[in-house]
Each structure stands twice: as structure tokens, then as C-alpha cells.
């Protein structure tokens, strides 16, 4: 279906979703978030898609929320506007998502990147949660995901000061998995996405779920979930194919069954 604020490209076994509001540095208004959630859910239902790349452009992955929507909003209006419903829909996507980040990745943009599963950055990327400069705080997961990714003290510094960190600092802190020149960062993200998509689809999805359980459960509960997912995969055709292919020293042919 056509979208106004995003672009969707299929390059099986991956898909590339691009934020397309360059005139406002890909600021995330409600219409854009609704389109993004719709597109990701549609791709998530497509068995041909093994991984999704979410990108902006070289200048900005996302420069935060569209503050024009909030300038005169009251607390009641924000609550009744169901502002975070789309974020929950994005969080529930089961196919892995690789964020390809260049330029500004701040506020809601940083929260969106962190809602993905892996971040590949260009050397020009800058990450941060500068909401404090507007008299507010992050509301789409910034205080929680950033702290889990880089620790309490660095998160305190970034969120309370409103400053940003560059791509290499983000890499050293563990927020970013790879930094590449701006000319090739998107290609690097696509390469990683294709590598993920080449693996057994059911195992990839269950591995993602198990990793995310780390943040929602105790260690004991997480281990219990992991073991049940492990056992479940022994009911799959791909488990049998994967082990046979390994023993026969040939590439596996996954079916997602």
C-alpha cells in the first residue's frame, strides 16, 4: 500500500523501510508512527521476510518527536491521544529489525533505533535524549532502554544534560554494533540483515524473544522461557534439516516449518 511518510522496499529475504520526512529531519509525528507500525506489521506477517532494515537518510535517522504536535497539548490530551500505542505495536514485531543510523538520532529517533534489535551507525551519527531541554523527559522508552544499553551513570549524564554522544562513543558503550563510513553504512546494515535472514526463521524469532525476556523477567524466569523455546524448536522441520545439513557438510535449506 502507498505511504506518505515512509518508503518500503522489498529485497527478499530482507525489506528496507525508510523514514521519508527529510524536510523535518524525519521527526516522528503520529501519522508517521502509524504508517511505520502498519508497514512493519505487514512485513512481519510475510514469511518471505527474514529481517527488516529501518533507515532514515544520511543527514538524520530521526530528530525526535514532532514537537509541533505537543506545544499546546495538555496532559489529558496526551493521555487520550493514545500516543504510545504505535510504539507498543513496533515493540511486538517478531522479525529482527536492524536500524541503519546516520546523522541525528535523538529523542524519539533514538528511542526508535533502540526499539530495533541491532544498530549499525555511520561515522556521522549522534545519539541522545535531549528532551530535558524542552522541559520534558523521554516518553517512548528512552530512560529505560538507554539505561539497559549503556548503564545508569552514562544514561544519567546524557538524559539530565541533554548532550549527545557520537557514533564511536555509542559503539564503545555497546549501543551500536558497527560503525561505518557514511557512504556504506546502509550497505553494512543490509549485509547484516541478510546474514540474519539466512538463518532458520523459527529459531531467529524465538532467539529474539528469549533475549528480550532478559529485560522483562528474573534470571530464573528467563532461563525457563529459554528452555521451553529450545524444546519447542525440536518439533520443527528446520531443526532436523539443520542438524542433517551440518552432519552432511552442506548448506541447510530452511523452510520455516
C-alpha positions in Angstrom: 0.0 0.0 0.0 1.2 3.6 -0.6 2.6 5.6 2.3 3.2 9.3 2.6 5.9 9.4 5.2 7.8 6.2 4.7 9.2 4.2 1.8 9.1 0.4 1.7 11.4 -1.7 -0.5 11.5 -5.5 -0.8 14.8 -7.2 -1.5 14.0 -10.7 -0.4 14.8 -12.1 2.0 15.0 -8.6 3.6 12.9 -5.5 3.5 14.0 -1.9 3.9 11.7 0.7 5.5 12.9 4.3 5.2 11.6 7.3 7.1 10.9 9.9 4.4 10.3 13.3 6.0 13.7 14.9 5.2 12.3 18.5 5.4 11.9 18.0 9.2 14.8 15.6 9.7 12.5 12.7 10.0 10.7 14.0 13.0 8.2 11.4 14.2 4.6 12.7 14.1 1.6 10.4 14.8 0.9 9.9 11.1 4.5 8.6 10.5 4.4 6.3 13.5 1.0 4.9 12.4 2.4 4.2 8.9 5.6 2.7 10.3 3.6 0.4 12.6 1.3 -0.7 9.7 4.3 -1.4 7.4 6.3 -3.3 10.0 3.3 -5.5 10.9 2.6 -6.2 7.3 6.2 -7.3 6.7 6.2 -9.3 9.9 3.3 -11.4 8.6 5.2 -12.1 5.3 7.1 -15.4 5.6 9.5 -14.3 2.8 10.9 -11.5 5.0 13.6 -12.8 7.3 14.9 -9.4 8.6 14.0 -5.7 8.3 16.3 -2.7 7.9 14.9 0.5 9.3 16.7 3.6 8.0 16.5 7.4 7.7 18.8 9.3 5.4 22.5 10.4 5.6 21.6 13.6 7.5 19.1 12.2 10.0 17.7 8.9 11.1 15.3 10.8 13.3 15.5 14.2 15.0 12.9 13.4 17.7 9.2 13.7 18.1 7.3 16.4 16.1 7.1 19.0 18.9 4.6 20.9 16.9 2.0 18.3 17.9 2.8 18.9 21.6 3.2 22.6 22.0 -0.3 23.3 23.2 -1.2 19.8 24.3 -2.5 19.2 27.9 -1.8 16.1 30.0 -5.3 14.8 29.4 -5.0 15.3 25.6 -1.7 13.5 25.6 -3.2 10.6 27.5 -6.4 10.4 25.4 -4.4 10.7 22.2 -3.0 7.1 22.7 0.4 8.5 21.7 2.3 5.3 22.6 0.1 2.7 21.0 2.2 2.6 17.9 5.3 2.1 19.9 3.8 -1.0 21.5 2.9 -2.3 18.1 6.5 -1.8 16.9 7.9 -3.4 20.1 5.9 -6.6 19.3 7.3 -7.2 15.8 8.8 -10.7 15.8 11.1 -10.4 12.8 14.5 -8.9 13.8 15.0 -5.2 12.9 18.3 -3.6 12.1 18.5 0.1 12.5 20.7 1.9 10.0 21.5 5.2 11.6 23.3 8.3 10.2 23.3 11.9 11.4 20.8 12.9 14.0 19.4 10.1 16.1 17.9 12.0 19.1 14.8 12.0 21.2 12.2 9.9 19.6 14.6 9.0 16.9 17.0 7.4 19.4 14.0 5.7 21.1 13.0 4.2 17.7 16.5 3.0 17.0 16.7 1.4 20.4 13.3 -0.3 19.8 15.1 -2.1 17.0 17.2 -5.2 17.7 20.6 -4.1 16.3 22.0 -0.6 15.5 24.6 -0.1 12.7 25.8 3.5 12.5 27.6 5.8 10.2 30.5 7.8 11.4 28.3 11.0 11.4 25.7 9.5 13.8 24.9 11.3 17.0 22.7 9.7 19.7 20.9 11.3 22.6 17.8 12.1 24.6 17.7 15.9 24.7 14.1 16.2 25.9 15.3 17.9 29.1 16.0 21.0 27.0 12.2 21.2 26.3 11.2 20.8 29.9 10.1 17.2 29.5 11.7 13.7 29.6 11.8 10.8 27.2 8.4 9.1 26.9 8.8 6.3 24.4 11.4 4.2 26.3 14.4 6.4 26.4 15.0 6.3 30.1 14.6 2.5 30.2 16.2 1.2 27.0 19.2 3.6 27.1 19.9 2.7 30.7 19.7 -1.0 29.9 22.1 -0.5 27.0 24.8 1.7 28.4 24.3 1.7 32.2 22.9 4.0 34.8 25.6 6.7 35.1 26.2 7.4 31.4 22.4 7.5 30.9 22.1 9.9 33.8 24.6 12.2 32.2 23.1 12.1 28.7 19.4 12.4 29.8 20.0 15.0 32.5 22.3 17.2 30.5 20.7 16.7 27.1 24.0 16.2 25.4 24.7 13.7 22.6 27.3 11.1 22.0 29.0 10.3 18.7 29.0 7.0 16.9 32.3 5.8 18.3 31.3 6.5 21.9 28.0 4.7 21.2 30.0 1.8 19.9 32.3 1.7 22.9 29.2 1.9 25.2 27.6 -1.1 23.5 24.7 0.8 21.9 26.0 0.3 18.4 27.4 -2.9 16.9 29.2 -1.4 14.0 30.4 2.0 12.7 31.0 2.5 9.0 31.7 5.4 6.6 28.5 7.3 5.7 28.8 6.1 2.1 28.4 2.4 3.1 26.6 2.3 6.5 23.3 1.3 4.8 25.0 -1.4 2.8 26.6 -2.7 6.1 23.1 -2.8 7.7 21.7 -4.7 4.7 24.6 -7.1 4.8 23.9 -7.9 8.5 20.2 -8.2 7.8 20.8 -10.7 5.0 23.1 -12.7 7.3 20.3 -12.9 9.9 17.7 -13.7 7.3 19.9 -16.6 6.1 19.3 -18.5 9.4 16.4 -20.7 10.4 13.4 -18.4 10.7 11.7 -20.0 13.7 15.0 -20.2 15.6 15.7 -16.5 14.8 12.3 -15.4 16.1 12.5 -17.4 19.2 16.1 -16.3 19.9 14.9 -12.7 19.7 12.1 -13.3 22.1 14.3 -15.1 24.5 16.9 -12.3 24.5 14.2 -9.7 25.1 12.9 -11.6 28.0 16.1 -10.7 29.8 14.7 -7.2 30.4 11.2 -8.4 31.5 11.9 -11.3 33.9 14.1 -12.6 36.6 17.1 -14.9 35.6 15.1 -17.9 36.7 12.1 -17.0 34.6 14.3 -16.1 31.6 16.1 -19.5 31.8 12.7 -21.2 32.0 11.5 -19.4 28.9 14.7 -20.1 27.0 14.5 -23.9 27.8 10.9 -24.0 26.6 11.8 -22.2 23.4 14.7 -24.6 22.9 12.4 -27.7 23.4 9.8 -26.2 21.0 12.3 -26.0 18.2 12.8 -29.8 18.3 9.3 -30.0 16.9 10.4 -28.1 13.8 11.4 -29.4 10.4 14.2 -26.9 10.3 15.8 -28.5 13.4 16.1 -31.8 11.6 17.3 -30.1 8.4 19.9 -28.0 10.2 21.4 -31.0 12.0 21.4 -33.2 8.9 23.0 -30.4 6.8 25.7 -29.9 9.5 26.5 -33.7 9.5 26.4 -33.9 5.7 28.6 -30.8 5.4 26.1 -28.9 3.1 24.2 -25.7 3.4 20.8 -26.0 5.1 17.6 -25.4 3.2 15.3 -23.7 5.7 11.5 -23.8 5.3 10.3 -22.0 8.4 8.4 -25.1 9.4 
